[in-house]
Each structure stands twice: as structure tokens, then as C-alpha cells.
Amino acid sequence: MTQTAFEVVGEARTGRWVVTCDHATNIVPDWVGGGSLGIGAPDMERHIAYDVGAAGVTRHLADALGSPAILSRFSRLVIDPNRGEDDPTLLMKLYDGTIIPANRHADAAELERRKQRLYHPYHAAQARLTARDGAVLLAVHSFTPRLNGRDPRPWQIGILHSHLDSRLALPLIDRLRQEPDLCVGDNQPYSGHLPGDSVDRHALAHGRPNVLIELRNDLIADDAAQALWARRLAPILTEVLAASGL
């Protein structure tokens, strides 16, 4: 099922996981700046516009886990679905050194328009999927190997989690660290909890088990690499969930 704001894959699948990709695409709807945010094509291909490679991993993981997936169909620069409604970064005006002209003077009415047409429909669909019995939220993101002016990031994979619920995340980190070739981040390269973010809204607020995976985007640049990571992670996720008793 594909809508303007989101795509749902495999809704009839019976696996417990609900795989989400908040930053799946760099699409700018034609009703936002005529389909342009005023930045160049190279910037729209960067991590500032979407999570490079994450959509492919999401699809492959959902297939491997026999579970549904939901993917956004708008750039995070149009409006960021992984932010609470009152978060000042919901509509970014500057990101990793790039000014976003179409957002620079966006007023409250424009923000509300983007919420109604994109943000709210995406979250309504995610709420419907995660309301299924026994649902476990698996959020898939990617990160750039290096932010402008910052040190290189050594992790291939990071597991993000909130102090409010680490029931799956901590065992998953322990299990991944048994893999000799992996450098695994624990709440790296980001902190694992923002009030009102997708995990907060669809898992923590309902007591649902959850985990957020961040993959370094240079490692998932094409479909073959995305499929490889999904095949590697799916049995580990299945093993950790079964051992958790959740």
C-alpha cells in the first residue's frame, strides 16, 4: 500500500516485528517549493535529506523476518517524522553546514500544512501497524561516516535505546559484540531517546519492546550490501527476541 506520505509493505505478514524507516527517501512533494527545497542535487543525495541505504535494509529485513514494514515517502528536510511535534528540529533550517532555503522563512501555517499532509498520516499508519498483538518495533536508520568538521565514526552499527526500556537493546548489543568483525555502538553515534520521537510515540508510550538500529551508510550503499546486512541481522534479532521472553 502506497500513500503520499508513506508506504506499507507486507501488512498481512504475521511476524511480530514492525520494521520502520522514518527517513526512507529524499522526496520533496511538488506542493513544497515546487518540489525543491532550494538546495542542490548533491545535498539532496546526502544524509541530511534522508538515511542513505536504510530503505533497502528495511525492505530486506521485513522480508527476512516475515513482518510488515512502513517507510516514509518524504524527505526529513520537508518535515522530520522522527521528532516530536514541539521539537525545534522538526523543520530544519540548517543541517550539517547546509542552509535549507525553503525552510528558512517557513511560518507556522506552512509547518501545520506539512504536518497535516505528511507527518500525521505517517504516524497514524505506524500507530495502526504497531497496535497489532505482540508487536515489536524495529526502527532502521543510517548515519554518515563523518560529519563536517568532526572525527570519523568507527562503528559499523549502533544500537540506540532509551533508559526507559532497554530490554531488547542491551542483549542485542551484547550479542552483536560477539561478532569479531563488528564495532558496535551503544547509543552511538546518537543518544537513543528524544521525547516525542517515533520510538517514544509508538513503543515506549505503550510498553512495546523496541530497538533502533543505525548502520553506517557507506556499508549499505547498494542493494547487495543492504541485503547482506539484512540476512546477517535477521537471525540475530530473532535469536535475541526469543531469548528475551518478551
N, C-alpha and C positions, 0 to 999 in steps of 0.2 A: 504494500500500500504506500503510495507516494502522495504527499500533500505539498503545498507551497513551503511550509515551514519544516517538514520532517519526512523521513522515510522509515517505514517499519518493515523489517524483513522477518519472515518466518513466524508470524504472530500465532499460528496454530501449533507450533512446536511445543512439546511438553517438558523440556528441560527446565530445571529450576532457575537457571541463570537468566537475568535480563541484561544483555550487553548494550551499553550506551556509548555513543560518541557525540559529545557536546559540540566538538569543533571539527566536524567531518569535512566541511567544504569551504571554499573561498568565494561562494556565490554571493553576488550583490544583486538583490531584486531590482527590476527596472524602475520601480517606483521610488527607489532611493538613489538620488543623484543621477537619474537616467541610467542606472546600472553601474555607476562608478563612484568610488569614494574619493576620487581626486588624487590617488597615488598611482605610481607606475606599475606596470605588469610585474617587474622583478619583485617589488614589495608584496604584491598580491600572491606571489608564489612562496613567500617566506612564512615562517612560523607565526608571524604577527597576525596573519589573515586566517590561518586555520592550523590544525595539528597535522602536519605533513605525515602521510602514511597511516594515520590512525584509522581511517575509514576502512581501508583494506584489511587491517588486522581485525577490526571489529567484525566484519563480514565473515572472515575465515574462522574466527573464534566462535561465533554464533553457530556456524555450520558444524564445527567440531564438537561443540557442547550440546548440539541438538536443541538450541534455545533461541528465543527471539532476540532481535536487535532493533534499536532505534537510533537513527542518525539525523543530525540537524541538516538543513538544506540552505543555510545562510552563514555568511562569514561572521566570525566572532567580532569583527570590527563594525559590523552593522549593529549588532547588539549581542552581548555575551550571555548565552544561556547558563553558563556555569558561574553566575554571580547572583546574589540576592537583589531584589528589586530596588533596595535603597543603597546598594553598593556604588560608590563614586566611579568605579571602573566598569560599570555596566555598559557604558558607551565611552569607549576610549578615544581621547583626543590626541594622545601622544603615546607611541609604543615602541620601545627599543630604538629610539632615535628618529622615528618617522612620525611626522605630523600627519594627522588624518583630516584633510580639508573639509570633507563632507560632514564631519562630526564637530568641527571646531566651533561652529555657531549654532549647532542644533539646540532648539529650545525644548521646553517641557512638552509641548504639543507633539513635536517630532519624536521625542522619546516615547511618549504614550502610543503614538501610531505604530512604532516598531514593536512595542510590547504586545499590542493587540493583534497584530498580523503575524508575528513570528514567535516571540518569547512565550506568550501564554498558550498558543496551540501546541508548541513543542512540549511544554511541561504538562499540559493536560494529557497528551498522548503517553508521555512517560509515566505519569501517575496511573493511567489505566493499565499499562503493562505490569508495573510493579505491584499492583493491587492483587495479582493472582496469588493463590495459596502457595506459601513456601518460597516466594520469590527471593532471590539473592542478587543484589545489584553488583554488576561488574562494569566499572567505568574505564574506558580506554582513552588515553591521551598520549601525546608525544611531546618531546622537548628538543630544543635546538642544542647542538653540542657546545655552543658558546654564545653567550650574549655579547653585544658590542661592549668592548672595554672591560670584559670580565674574564676570569680564569676559565680554562677548558673544564668541561664537566666529565668526570671519569666514568660515571655509571652508565652501564648499558640499559639498565632497567631500574626504575624506582617504584616503590610501593608506598602510596600515600594513605594516611588513615587519621581519624580523629581520636583524641583521647577518650571520647565518649563511647567508642566502640572499635576495639582492635581485635575482635575475636577471630577474624579471618586473616587480617593483615599480618599480625605478628607471626603466626605459624607459617604463612606463605613466605615471609622474609626468611625465616629460618630454613625453610625447605629450599628456596632458591639459592641460598648461600652454601648449600651442599653441592651446587654445580660449580666445578673448579674453574670454569672459564668466565664466570659472571662476576661483575662488580655491581652489587645490589645496594640501592639507596633506601634508607629508612626515613621516610618523609624528606627525601631529596629527589629532585632539586628544589622542591617546594614544600611548604608546610601543608599538612593534609586536611586542614579544616578551615573553611570560610563560612561564617554564618550565612545561611540562605543559599549556599551553593547546591548543586544538583544532588550530591550525596546527602547533604544535610536535609534537603527538602524531601527526597524520595526514599531515603533509608533511615537515617538517624531519627527523624521525627516519628517513624513508625516502628522502630525497633528491628528493622530488617538487617540481616547480615549484609556486609558490603566490603568491597575492596576497590581501590583505584590503582590502575597500572599506568605508569609513564614509561614509554620506550623512547630511546634516543633516536631522533628521526633519520640520522644518516644510516642507521641499521635497518630501516624499513622503507627504503626509498622506492622499491618496486614490488610488484605483486608476488614475485617468487620469494623475496625476503619476508614480506608480510605473511605469506602462507607458512613459511618455515617457522616463524615465531609463534604463530597460532598453533601449529602442530606440536611445538615444544611445550607451550604453556597449558594447553587444554588438559592433558593428563595430570599435570601438576596441580592445577586448580581443582580438578575432580578429586584427586587424592586428598588434598588439604581440606576440602569441604566435607568429604566423608569422614575424615579423622576428627573433625571438629565436633561432630554430633549435632550440628545446628540444623 
